[in-house]
């Protein structure tokens, strides 16, 4: 029997500090492990340092509000996060013709698609019908470029990159959960030692939301919005539901998609790219370590949400440091944070022998950075892999 089905009488009494500490850990790990990816993604599609900081702040505040409101109302340990694979997608996509305003328009469209997936069940089922091997291969192709950053950094910044990578590797051996957090700490030490930060870099680090008036184009709708929607659904929302189910919680997917899509519409106007169900932090809040009593684990989510609100006030400092640092070293931390995601995506992409060739076609096309008619490689990768899969099925 799962923890969620355990009789209340058999659940030992546990101090409230246990779920509180679990929620605090979830927020710290969630932020520190991937904020560099978010900043790199936003800057790649044209965000100024102020707009990138605003996006990071909006995403922190948005997921904090989602956790507090929905966990309180449902009494379930619901966890939300920004789309880390989506941010990596932005890095591989690059600057749209209309600049950051056009990227924000694509963020809005992707958020609307998430909400539609919750409201229109037939549309949601159509998205789920995309072969998992192709979706995973597209994700792996998106992640590859950032995951190469640590190797490139060793050539450009030998001892600095080596110190960050070694710290990550040693911590991974003894405390896997804190490996990326340790890499962030190492970067915070070695970067100022090797590249003095500009004077007054933290002077404007207080959170200042920056409204971005969106513009729209067909190119960004197909090249950014659609792939962002697909990678978020395939690599974040669906695994997030799976984590909840594995811990004995049955949450209705439709309201969650509507909530994350609606909140993402708001955060997009301030530079944030996408919010979704969390997977790793969901495991921290929904697992037995958060509380022996499954009915009290929602306290961990409430704590994580409140922590993210506080982190939003401090996110400007992290953004100021990252934007004043050598981009390749920041991307090194981001790449290390995505190694596990790349491994999982590659494994899933190649899990079915009869779909391996279409998956590889999807992967290499996406990883190539191909851009046709202003549309990025992620879309063409999925299209090429789908066409290859259809050809192979016709042959049979």
Secondary structure per residue as TSV (DSSP state, phi and psi in degrees):
chain	resnum	aa	ss	phi	psi
A	1	X	-	360.0	138.4
A	2	X	-	-71.3	165.3
A	3	X	G	-57.3	-35.7
A	4	X	G	-66.6	-19.7
A	5	X	G	-100.2	5.3
A	6	X	S	-72.7	133.5
A	7	X	-	-59.0	141.4
A	8	X	G	-60.0	-33.6
A	9	X	G	-64.9	-24.0
A	10	X	G	-90.9	-2.7
A	11	X	S	-86.9	120.7
A	12	X	-	-67.3	153.6
A	13	X	-	-70.0	136.1
A	14	X	-	-132.9	134.9
A	15	X	-	-59.2	148.3
A	16	X	H	-62.8	-20.8
A	17	X	H	-63.9	-23.5
A	18	X	H	-67.8	-56.1
A	19	X	H	-66.4	-30.4
A	20	X	H	-63.2	-45.6
A	21	X	H	-67.2	-35.2
A	22	X	H	-63.9	-42.4
A	23	X	H	-66.7	-39.8
A	24	X	H	-63.6	-42.7
A	25	X	H	-62.4	-41.6
A	26	X	H	-60.4	-42.5
A	27	X	H	-67.9	-44.6
A	28	X	H	-64.5	-46.3
A	29	X	H	-65.3	-43.7
A	30	X	H	-60.3	-41.9
A	31	X	H	-74.0	-53.9
A	32	X	H	-65.8	-28.8
A	33	X	T	-77.0	-15.9
A	34	X	T	-146.8	6.6
A	35	X	H	-63.0	-30.9
A	36	X	H	-64.8	-34.4
A	37	X	H	-65.4	-43.4
A	38	X	H	-61.3	-48.6
A	39	X	H	-62.4	-41.4
A	40	X	H	-62.9	-40.9
A	41	X	H	-65.6	-45.9
A	42	X	H	-64.9	-41.0
A	43	X	H	-67.5	-32.8
A	44	X	H	-64.9	-29.6
A	45	X	T	-99.1	19.2
A	46	X	T	103.6	6.1
A	47	X	-	-69.6	137.7
A	48	X	-	-72.7	166.0
A	49	X	H	-54.7	-38.2
A	50	X	H	-68.3	-40.0
A	51	X	H	-69.7	-38.2
A	52	X	H	-64.3	-43.0
A	53	X	H	-63.2	-41.1
A	54	X	H	-61.7	-42.1
A	55	X	H	-61.1	-43.9
A	56	X	H	-63.6	-42.9
A	57	X	H	-62.8	-45.6
A	58	X	H	-62.1	-41.2
A	59	X	H	-65.7	-42.8
A	60	X	H	-60.8	-48.0
A	61	X	H	-65.1	-40.9
A	62	X	H	-62.4	-46.0
A	63	X	H	-72.4	-29.4
A	64	X	H	-63.5	-45.3
A	65	X	H	-64.4	-43.6
A	66	X	H	-57.7	-46.1
A	67	X	H	-63.2	-46.3
A	68	X	H	-64.1	-48.9
A	69	X	H	-68.4	-50.7
A	70	X	H	-76.2	-36.5
A	71	X	H	-66.4	-37.8
A	72	X	H	-67.7	-42.9
A	73	X	H	-71.5	-37.9
A	74	X	H	-94.0	-18.7
A	75	X	-	58.6	32.5
A	76	X	S	-115.6	149.2
A	77	X	-	-78.4	64.7
A	78	X	-	-77.8	134.6
A	79	X	-	-127.4	142.8
A	80	X	E	-129.9	158.1
A	81	X	E	-153.7	168.2
A	82	X	E	-79.0	160.5
A	83	X	-	-81.3	98.5
A	84	X	H	-65.1	-46.4
A	85	X	H	-60.9	-32.8
A	86	X	H	-63.8	-40.0
A	87	X	H	-65.2	-39.9
A	88	X	H	-63.5	-35.9
A	89	X	H	-59.4	-40.8
A	90	X	H	-62.7	-36.8
A	91	X	H	-61.6	-43.3
A	92	X	H	-75.2	-24.8
A	93	X	H	-76.2	-45.1
A	94	X	-	83.2	-174.4
A	95	X	-	-71.0	121.8
A	96	X	-	-73.6	162.2
A	97	X	T	-59.8	-36.3
A	98	X	T	-88.2	11.0
A	99	X	H	71.6	-160.4
A	100	X	H	-65.3	-31.7
A	101	X	H	-60.5	-37.1
A	102	X	H	-70.7	-36.9
A	103	X	H	-62.6	-41.8
A	104	X	H	-62.5	-38.3
A	105	X	H	-59.5	-39.2
A	106	X	H	-67.7	-37.9
A	107	X	H	-59.4	-42.8
A	108	X	H	-62.6	-44.2
A	109	X	H	-63.1	-41.5
A	110	X	H	-62.9	-39.7
A	111	X	H	-64.8	-40.0
A	112	X	H	-62.6	-40.0
A	113	X	H	-63.3	-38.6
A	114	X	H	-61.8	-45.4
A	115	X	H	-63.4	-40.4
A	116	X	H	-63.4	-37.8
A	117	X	H	-60.4	-30.6
A	118	X	H	-79.7	-35.4
A	119	X	H	-83.2	-35.5
A	120	X	-	-110.9	99.5
A	121	X	H	-62.9	-33.8
A	122	X	H	-65.5	-37.4
A	123	X	H	-66.1	-43.0
A	124	X	H	-60.4	-40.8
A	125	X	H	-67.2	-34.2
A	126	X	H	-64.7	-39.3
A	127	X	H	-65.6	-42.7
A	128	X	H	-66.0	-21.1
A	129	X	T	-75.9	-13.6
A	130	X	S	-62.0	125.5
A	131	X	-	-52.0	132.3
A	132	X	H	-60.6	-32.2
A	133	X	H	-64.1	-39.4
A	134	X	H	-73.9	-40.6
A	135	X	H	-62.4	-41.2
A	136	X	H	-68.5	-38.5
A	137	X	H	-65.2	-39.4
A	138	X	H	-62.2	-43.8
A	139	X	H	-61.7	-43.4
A	140	X	H	-61.5	-40.7
A	141	X	H	-65.1	-36.5
A	142	X	H	-65.7	-41.1
A	143	X	H	-76.7	-23.7
A	144	X	H	-56.6	-45.2
A	145	X	H	-60.2	-45.4
A	146	X	H	-68.3	-34.7
A	147	X	H	-70.3	-16.0
A	148	X	T	-82.5	-13.8
A	149	X	H	-57.5	-41.8
A	150	X	H	-59.0	-36.3
A	151	X	H	-69.9	-43.3
A	152	X	H	-64.3	-35.2
A	153	X	H	-67.5	-31.7
A	154	X	H	-60.6	-34.5
A	155	X	H	-74.0	-40.6
A	156	X	H	-84.0	-36.7
A	157	X	S	-133.3	74.6
A	158	X	H	-53.9	-59.3
A	159	X	H	-76.4	-31.8
A	160	X	H	-67.0	-48.3
A	161	X	H	-64.3	-40.9
A	162	X	H	-61.6	-40.0
A	163	X	H	-64.5	-41.3
A	164	X	H	-66.7	-45.6
A	165	X	H	-66.3	-42.4
A	166	X	H	-64.7	-41.3
A	167	X	H	-60.3	-44.2
A	168	X	H	-61.4	-46.2
A	169	X	H	-65.5	-44.0
A	170	X	H	-66.0	-43.1
A	171	X	H	-66.0	-36.4
A	172	X	H	-59.8	-35.2
A	173	X	H	-67.7	-38.4
A	174	X	H	-106.3	-25.9
A	175	X	-	-150.8	77.3
A	176	X	G	-50.9	-40.6
A	177	X	G	-61.6	-28.7
A	178	X	G	-101.7	8.1
A	179	X	H	-61.9	-48.4
A	180	X	H	-70.5	-36.3
A	181	X	H	-59.2	-40.5
A	182	X	H	-66.6	-37.2
A	183	X	H	-64.8	-38.7
A	184	X	H	-61.8	-44.2
A	185	X	H	-62.9	-41.6
A	186	X	H	-63.3	-41.3
A	187	X	H	-63.5	-38.1
A	188	X	H	-65.3	-23.6
A	189	X	H	-88.2	-49.2
A	190	X	H	-77.4	-30.3
A	191	X	H	-64.9	-49.6
A	192	X	H	-63.9	-29.1
A	193	X	H	-68.8	-34.3
A	194	X	H	-98.9	-30.2
A	195	X	S	-134.2	93.5
A	196	X	-	-53.6	130.4
A	197	X	-	-73.3	147.2
A	198	X	-	-57.5	146.3
A	199	X	T	-64.8	137.8
A	200	X	T	75.5	18.7
A	201	X	T	-62.3	-30.5
A	202	X	T	-95.3	7.1
A	203	X	T	-63.4	-33.2
A	204	X	T	-110.4	34.6
A	205	X	-	-84.9	-7.7
A	206	X	S	-64.7	137.7
A	207	X	-	-59.4	124.0
A	208	X	-	-131.5	102.9
A	209	X	-	-62.9	135.5
A	210	X	-	-117.9	114.5
A	211	X	-	-74.1	134.7
A	212	X	-	-119.4	119.0
A	213	X	-	-77.0	115.9
A	214	X	-	-75.7	152.3
A	215	X	-	-123.8	159.8
A	216	X	-	-128.5	147.6
A	217	X	-	-150.8	155.6
A	218	X	H	-63.7	-40.4
A	219	X	H	-58.6	-48.3
A	220	X	H	-72.2	-28.7
A	221	X	I	-63.8	-42.3
A	222	X	I	-83.2	-38.7
A	223	X	I	-85.6	-23.4
A	224	X	I	-119.4	-54.0
A	225	X	I	-62.8	-48.8
A	226	X	I	-64.6	-50.7
A	227	X	H	-61.3	-37.3
A	228	X	H	-62.2	-42.5
A	229	X	H	-61.6	-45.9
A	230	X	H	-67.3	-45.5
A	231	X	H	-67.9	-32.3
A	232	X	H	-68.1	-44.0
A	233	X	I	-65.7	-47.1
A	234	X	I	-75.0	-36.0
A	235	X	I	-107.6	-5.7
A	236	X	I	-127.8	-57.3
A	237	X	I	-66.3	-47.7
A	238	X	H	-66.7	-46.2
A	239	X	H	-61.8	-34.9
A	240	X	H	-60.9	-42.4
A	241	X	H	-65.2	-37.9
A	242	X	H	-62.7	-38.9
A	243	X	H	-63.8	-43.5
A	244	X	H	-61.6	-46.2
A	245	X	H	-61.6	-40.5
A	246	X	H	-63.2	-25.8
A	247	X	T	-98.2	12.2
A	248	X	T	90.5	13.2
A	249	X	-	-107.5	133.3
A	250	X	-	-113.5	95.3
A	251	X	-	-100.9	136.7
A	252	X	-	-67.6	125.5
A	253	X	H	-70.8	-40.2
A	254	X	H	-56.4	-50.9
A	255	X	H	-62.2	-32.5
A	256	X	H	-68.5	-40.7
A	257	X	H	-65.6	-41.4
A	258	X	H	-63.0	-42.2
A	259	X	H	-65.3	-45.5
A	260	X	H	-69.7	-37.7
A	261	X	H	-65.4	-43.5
A	262	X	H	-64.6	-42.5
A	263	X	H	-67.2	-35.8
A	264	X	H	-66.1	-29.5
A	265	X	H	-62.0	-41.8
A	266	X	H	-68.9	-48.4
A	267	X	H	-65.4	-30.3
A	268	X	H	-60.9	-36.2
A	269	X	T	-66.8	-13.4
A	270	X	T	-114.8	17.7
A	271	X	T	100.4	-3.4
A	272	X	-	-81.1	142.9
A	273	X	-	-89.7	-43.8
A	274	X	-	-171.8	137.6
A	275	X	E	-111.9	150.5
A	276	X	E	-159.5	177.6
A	277	X	E	-65.5	141.4
A	278	X	-	-87.8	157.6
A	279	X	S	-114.6	-59.5
A	280	X	H	-65.9	-50.0
A	281	X	H	-69.1	-25.2
A	282	X	H	-64.1	-38.2
A	283	X	H	-65.5	-34.0
A	284	X	H	-68.3	-38.1
A	285	X	H	-85.5	-31.1
A	286	X	H	-96.7	-10.9
A	287	X	S	-80.8	168.8
A	288	X	T	-63.1	-22.0
A	289	X	T	-69.2	-20.8
A	290	X	T	-73.7	-33.5
A	291	X	-	-177.9	137.5
A	292	X	S	-62.5	-29.1
A	293	X	S	-90.7	112.0
A	294	X	G	-57.7	-25.5
A	295	X	G	-76.4	-8.6
A	296	X	G	-112.4	3.0
A	297	X	T	-72.5	-17.8
A	298	X	H	-61.8	-21.5
A	299	X	H	-61.2	-35.1
A	300	X	H	-63.0	-40.8
A	301	X	H	-67.6	-39.1
A	302	X	H	-60.6	-42.5
A	303	X	H	-65.9	-43.1
A	304	X	H	-61.2	-41.3
A	305	X	H	-62.4	-46.1
A	306	X	H	-63.0	-37.3
A	307	X	H	-64.6	-38.6
A	308	X	H	-66.5	-32.0
A	309	X	H	-63.5	-42.2
A	310	X	H	-66.0	-43.6
A	311	X	H	-60.7	-34.4
A	312	X	H	-58.2	-34.5
A	313	X	H	-70.2	-23.9
A	314	X	H	-102.8	-5.5
A	315	X	H	-63.1	-28.6
A	316	X	H	-61.5	-33.4
A	317	X	H	-65.9	-46.2
A	318	X	H	-62.3	-41.1
A	319	X	H	-66.5	-40.4
A	320	X	H	-62.9	-42.3
A	321	X	H	-64.3	-45.6
A	322	X	H	-65.3	-41.9
A	323	X	H	-72.8	-21.6
A	324	X	H	-90.7	-4.3
A	325	X	S	-97.1	161.2
A	326	X	-	-56.7	123.5
A	327	X	H	-54.6	-36.9
A	328	X	H	-65.6	-34.8
A	329	X	H	-71.9	-36.5
A	330	X	H	-65.8	-39.8
A	331	X	H	-67.3	-26.1
A	332	X	H	-62.0	-46.3
A	333	X	H	-62.1	-42.7
A	334	X	H	-62.3	-42.9
A	335	X	H	-63.4	-42.7
A	336	X	H	-61.9	-36.3
A	337	X	H	-66.3	-22.8
A	338	X	H	-101.4	-0.9
A	339	X	H	-56.6	-46.9
A	340	X	H	-64.2	-38.8
A	341	X	H	-64.8	-40.4
A	342	X	H	-64.0	-43.1
A	343	X	H	-62.4	-44.2
A	344	X	H	-64.7	-41.7
A	345	X	H	-65.5	-42.8
A	346	X	H	-64.6	-41.2
A	347	X	H	-63.1	-44.3
A	348	X	H	-66.8	-38.1
A	349	X	H	-62.9	-33.9
A	350	X	T	-103.3	12.2
A	351	X	S	-71.9	-26.3
A	352	X	S	-106.5	118.4
A	353	X	G	-62.1	-34.8
A	354	X	G	-79.1	-5.3
A	355	X	G	-117.0	10.1
A	356	X	H	-67.6	-42.1
A	357	X	H	-65.3	-48.7
A	358	X	H	-58.3	-36.5
A	359	X	H	-64.9	-41.9
A	360	X	H	-66.5	-38.2
A	361	X	H	-60.4	-44.3
A	362	X	H	-61.1	-45.2
A	363	X	H	-62.7	-52.3
A	364	X	H	-68.0	-34.6
A	365	X	H	-66.9	-43.7
A	366	X	H	-65.6	-44.7
A	367	X	H	-69.3	-20.8
A	368	X	T	-68.0	-23.0
A	369	X	T	79.8	15.0
A	370	X	-	-54.0	135.3
A	371	X	-	-135.6	117.7
A	372	X	B	-125.5	133.3
A	373	X	T	57.5	28.5
A	374	X	T	79.3	4.8
A	375	X	B	-102.0	132.3
A	376	X	-	-73.4	172.0
A	377	X	H	-69.5	-28.3
A	378	X	H	-60.3	-42.1
A	379	X	H	-65.1	-46.8
A	380	X	H	-65.9	-33.1
A	381	X	H	-63.2	-46.1
A	382	X	H	-65.0	-39.2
A	383	X	H	-66.1	-44.5
A	384	X	H	-65.6	-43.5
A	385	X	H	-65.0	-40.1
A	386	X	H	-63.8	-40.4
A	387	X	H	-64.6	-41.2
A	388	X	H	-64.0	-41.4
A	389	X	H	-64.2	-40.3
A	390	X	H	-64.9	-40.1
A	391	X	H	-62.4	-43.8
A	392	X	H	-64.9	-37.7
A	393	X	H	-70.3	-35.6
A	394	X	H	-65.1	-36.2
A	395	X	H	-61.7	-30.2
A	396	X	-	-82.9	360.0
